[in-house]
Amino acid sequence: MAVPFIQLGQCGNQVGEALFERMFQEGCKASPGHQAMLSYFFHESPKGNIAKAFLIDMEPKVVNKNLNMQRPWRYNKDYSVVQE
């Protein structure tokens, strides 16, 4: 079982999004090792692949951008914290 990642602040959320995007691309390759990597960073749900991450920031701008981006995987909106 993978430990969830914590994306903290603007930089953490931007770098974290890039990391998860790359891991998803690599995990979609056909080999069993790549599939194991995909399950380390994401869990499958009826709504698709969801990143195992918490998003935390004092401003909602970057977190909301990450939550609303169109891509083949997504973040769980319940695992985000922003100061409104």
N, C-alpha and C positions, 0 to 999 in steps of 0.2 A: 504494500500500500504506500502510495506517495504522500509526502507531507505537502500541504498546500503552500503555495508561494505567497509572499506578501509584497505587494507593489505599493511603495510608500512615496508620496509626493509626486510632483510633476515628472521629474526625471525617472523615478522608479516605475511610474505608469507608462511612460513612453518606451523605455528600454524593455520593460516587461512585455508590452504588447508586441514589440519586434521579436523578442525571444519566443513567445508562444506562436507567433506566425511562422517562424523558421522551424520550430519543433513540429508544428502541424504538417508543414510541407515535407519534412524529412520522414515523419511518422507514416505518411500516406504511401511511402514506397513499399514494395511487395514483400520484402524479406521479414522473417519472424522477429529479428532484432529491432527493426524499425517499428513493427507493430507493438512490441513491448515498450518502446520509448513513447509511442503515442499514448498508451494507457498510463504511463507514468505522469504525463503532463495534462491529460484530459480524461474525463469520464464520459461515457456515452449515456445519453438519456433519450427519451422519445423526441425531444426537441433538437437532437444533434449532439455534437461534441462540445463539452463545456470545460473551459480551462479551470484547473485546480488552483485558483488564486483569489486572494482578497485584494481589493483596490481601496486605498486610503489616500485622501488628500484633503487639504483645508479648503480648496476651491473645487467646485463641481465640474469645471470646464474639461479637463483632461479625462477624468473618470467618465463623464457623460459621453465624451467622444468615443472612448473605448467601448462603452456599453452599447452604443448605437451604430457602430461600424458594420457594414455588410461584408461578411466573409464566411467561409464554410465552417467556422467554429465561433463560439461566443463566450462571453463572461456571464456568470450568474449575477443578476442584478441584486439579489439578496445578500451577496458577499461584497458589497461596496459601502464605504462610509465616507461622507463628505460633510463639511460644515456649510450649512445653508444660511 
